[in-house]
Amino acid sequence: MSTGTIETPDRLKFDEEALASYLEGRVGGFAGPMSVAKFAGGESNPTYLLTTPEKKYVLRRKPPGKLLPSAHAVDREYRIMTALGAQGYPVPKTHVLCEDDSVIGTMFFVMDMVEGRIFWDKVIGDATPEERRALFNEAIDNLARLHQVDYQAAGLGDYGKPGNYFARQIERWTQQYKAAETTAIPEIDNLIEWLPTAVPDDDETTIVHGDYKIDNLIYAPEEPTIIATLDWELSTLGHPLADFSYFLMPWSMPQITTLGYSDVDFDAMNIPTIAEASERYCAATGRSALPDLNFCMAYNLFRFSGIVQGVYKRALQGNASSTNAAKYGAVVPMLGQAGWAFAKKAGA
């Protein structure tokens, strides 16, 4: 979610008066007049800033148009954010979920606008080396805290299927990728064949975010403390190392992809290496090591290729949320190549 807003494109506009009337009866303290602007980011679920005289809110909705099966689950986002907020985990306060398409055309939910810092530059280039290390360390610690939340106590025992996570996810993302496929990519085909044969025996279950990265975090204005974790659309119950290795993906991808920083000077920037990040995560979660990391990286690069390919396919169909979505078509082969390189390290 970007802190910058744009004028809402015509295809993503809705009846603002109908929305205001709906919220006035359901969100405590809500009172118009209300203005609406779309956040510049948001590749999947369009996100809007709602401004009233007393307070700012954020609205997340399903996009209009034909959608892939099981995608854009804003109702799941609302549920997990509400549950985690009750556990003291840093998420925006949620207010209401509307499953009635007649209000603004698609399902949506409303939460508080959290004022803080979002770092769209993945290497946080405007920070000092000391500040940068502290910000990265906080991101690692925040993910470790998520993986230690008791999902049963949080009321999320049925939020996903405990166990057999990798096998189920590989099957799911193979289907998602194939549904959005636009051209054959040999490395992706190799991963689709190899991944099901290489699933680790270890079978652990925690809450997983599913899209955990620096620009889905809001930091406090003046200190390296995370005050809100955003974009829970892909969250579920799953293996924590799938989540952590997803966070590590940029370490293995060059800056030209706009997603990575494998070619930056880690010493000069004071960014923790994969080994240092892994050591910190292990210390925070009581682990001695991270087995099967190469498999996890290969899996995540394949999974991410499915996400990016879906964005690209929606761009071709004209219903992607971001005007930059079409550029992602060139990134998918890079993801496949990087994923297959990790698979070969794992013995493929």
N, C-alpha and C positions, 0 to 999 in steps of 0.2 A: 504494500500500500504506500503510495507516494504521498509526501506532504504537499506536493504541487497539484493544483486542480486545473481542469480545462473545461471549456464549454461542452456540454453533453452532446455527442453526435445524435443526429435525428433518430437513428435506429435504436438508440439506447435511452431515449427520453420516455417519460411516463407522466401520468396525471398527478402533478404535485399537490393539488388541492385534495384529491382523494387520499393521498398518503398522509397529509397533515391531519385530515379528519380522523383517519384510522388511528394515528398515534396519540391524538389528544385524549382519547378515551382509554388508552392502554399503557402509556408511559408516564409514570408519576412526575409531575412538574413540567411536562411538555406543554409549551404554548407558543403559537405563532406570533407574528408572521415567520415563515420558514423559506429560506433560499436553498437551492440545490445546485451543486457542482460535482462533476465527475472527477475522481482522482485520476491522474495521468497514468498510473500503473494499473496492474490487474489484468493479467493475460487470460484468466479463466472466468472468474466471477466479477462482473462490473461492480465497482465500489464507489460510493458517493459520499460527499460531505454535506450534512444537513446543518444549517446554521440558523439558530433562533436567537432572540434578544438575550436570553439567559444562558444558553448552553450550546455546545456543538456535539453532534452525533455522527455516527458513521453507519451507512446502510450497505449491506452486501446482498446481492441478488443473483439468481440464476440468469444467464444471458438468454435473450430471446432466440428463437430459431431451432432448427433440428440439432439435437445434442447426442453425444455418444452415451451408451448405456452406463449407468452408475456414476457418471461424472457430475460435477457442479453441485455437490451435496451440501448446500448451505445449512440444511437442517442438522446435519452431523456437526458442522462447525459450531452452530449455536449450542448444541447439547454439550459438547466437550468443553467449550469455553465457560459455559455456565457451571459445569461440574468442577473444573479446575479452579475457577475463581473462588468457589466455596472452600477449596483446600488451601487457599493462600498462594497459589501459583500465579505468577504475573501474566495476566491476560486482561484485555479491556472488559469492563463491566457490561454484561448483556442485559437487554431490556425486553424484547419481544420477538417472537418468530411468527411470521405470517405465511401460512401454507395455502392461502386463498389467492389463486391467480387473478381473480377479478379486481383486486385492489390496484396493483401496478403492472399486471401482466405476467409476472413470474413470482415464485416463492422468494422471500427475503427475510432478513433479520436486521435489527437495529442494536447498536452498542455505543458506548461512550467513545468520543474522540480523545485519544491520549496524546498529550503534548509532550514531545521529547525529540530525540535525535534518531533518524534512520540513516544508515550509511549505505547509499547506493553504490559507492565506490567500494568494490570488494576488498581492496587492500587498505581502505581508510587512509587515503593519501594525505589528508590534511591534518592528521594526528602526529604527535611526536612519537619516536620509537617506543618510549616508555608507556605512553597512553595507548598506543596500538596494541602492545602486548597485553595490557590490562583489559582492553576491550575484547580481544580474542579469548583470553582466559575466562572472562565472565560468560562468554557465549558457550564455551565448553562446560563450565560449571552449571549453567542454566539448563543445558540438555541433560546433564547428569542428574540434576534435581528432578526433572520430568520423569526420568526412568526409574526414580525411586518413589514416585507417588503410588500409593496403594490403590490400584484401579477398582478393586472390589469395594473398598471403603468410600471411594468417590462416586459410587453408584454406576460404574461403567463396566460391570462384569459382562454385560452382553453387547458391548460396543464393538467387539470383533470376536473372532474365533481363536481362543488360546491354542497355541501349538501349531506346528507344521506351517509356519508363516512363510518361509521362503518358497516352498513348493507352491502354495496357494497364490502368492504374489507373482511368481514367474508365470504361472498359467494365466492369471488375470491380465498382466501387462503384455503378454504375448497376444492375447485376444484384443486388447486395446490398441496395440501397435498395428496388428493386421487390419483392424477396422479402419485405421487412419492411414494406412500405407499408401504412398503415392509412387514409389519407385523401389526397385530391389537394391538392398545394400548388403553385400556379402558378409561383412563382419556382424551385422545384426542377425542375419540368418544363422551364422555360426553360433552366436550366443543363444539363440532360441533353441538350437539343438543341444548345446553343451550344458547350459545352466541346470536343467532338471536332473542331469546325471551327477552333479557335483554338490548337491545340497549337504551342508554339514550336519553331523549327528546332533550337535548341541541344539537344544530346543528350549529357549527362555522366552517369557512373555512379560511385556510392560506396555504402558501407553507409548506409542510412537507418534511423533509429529507428522512425519512423511514429507516435509518440505522445509527442513530446518536449515537456515542459512542466515548470514549476517543481515541481509536487507529485509528479513522477516522479524527483526527485533527492534524494539524501541528502547533506547537508552535514556537515562535521566539527563537533563540538560547540562549538568556540570560535573558528572562523575560517571565512572564506568560500571553503572548498575543498570540491569535490564528491568524496565518497569512494565513492559508488555510484550508478549509473544503473539505474532499475528499469523494469519493464513493457515487455518487448521483443516482445510478441505480434504486433505489426503490422510488425516490422522486415523488411527485404528489401534487395535491391540496387536502387537507384533514383537519381533526380535529387536532388542535395543541396539545391537551392533549394525543392523540394517540402517537405523536412524543415524548413528554416529558416522558410519562410513559414507552415508549420503552427504553429511556436513563436510567430510573430507574431500569430496569430489573435486572442488576447485583447485586443490593442491596438485592434481594430476592433469589439469587442462590449461592450455596457454591462454593468454589474455585476448588473443584474436577471436576466441569464441564468445567474448564478453562475459563469460561465466567463470573464468579461471585465472590463476596467477602462478602457474608452475614456472614461468620464466622470469619472475621477479627475484630480487636479491633478498633472500629471507634474513640473512644476517643484518644487512643494512636497515631493512624495514622492521626488524625485530618481530617478525611473524613466527609463531611456533611452527616447527617442522611437523610432519606427520608423526614422527617418533615422539616429539615433545607433547603434541596434542594428545596422543594415545596414552602417554604416561600420566598426564594430568587427569584424563577421563578415568583411567584405571584407579588412580588414587581417590577420586571422588566417588567411585562406585564400589570400591573394595575388591577390584579385580587384580589378578597378578599379570595377566597378558591379554592380548586380543587375537585369539586364534582365527584362522580363516579370513584374514583381512583382505587378501587378494580376491577371494571369491566374493566377499561382500562388495568390494569396489566394482568388480565386473558386473555383479547383479544390479547395483545402483546405476551404473552408467547405462545399462540396458533399460532399466526402468525409466530413467530420465529421458532416454531417447523416445520412449512411448509417450511421455508427457509432452515433449517438445513437438513430436510428430503430430500429436492431436491439435496443438495450437496452430501448427502450420496448415493442417487440413481444414480447420475452421476458417483460417484466413482465406484459403482458396474458395471456400463456400460463402464467404462474406459475413460470417457472424462471430469472428474472433473479437475479443474485447480491445486488444491493443493494436494500434496502427502499425506497430513494429513487428507484429506476429509473422508476417511473410518472410522476414529476414531469417527466421529460425530454420527454414528449410535447409540452409547450408550447414547448420550446426549438427543436424542429426547424423550425417556420416562421420563427423569428428567424434561424436559420442560413441558410435559403434566401434571405431578404430581404437579409442582409448579403452573401452570395455574389453575388447578382444585381447588387447595387450596384457591386461590384468589376468584374464582367463588363462593365457599362456603361462604367466608366472605361477598360476595355481595348478598347472599341470595339464591344461587342455591340449 
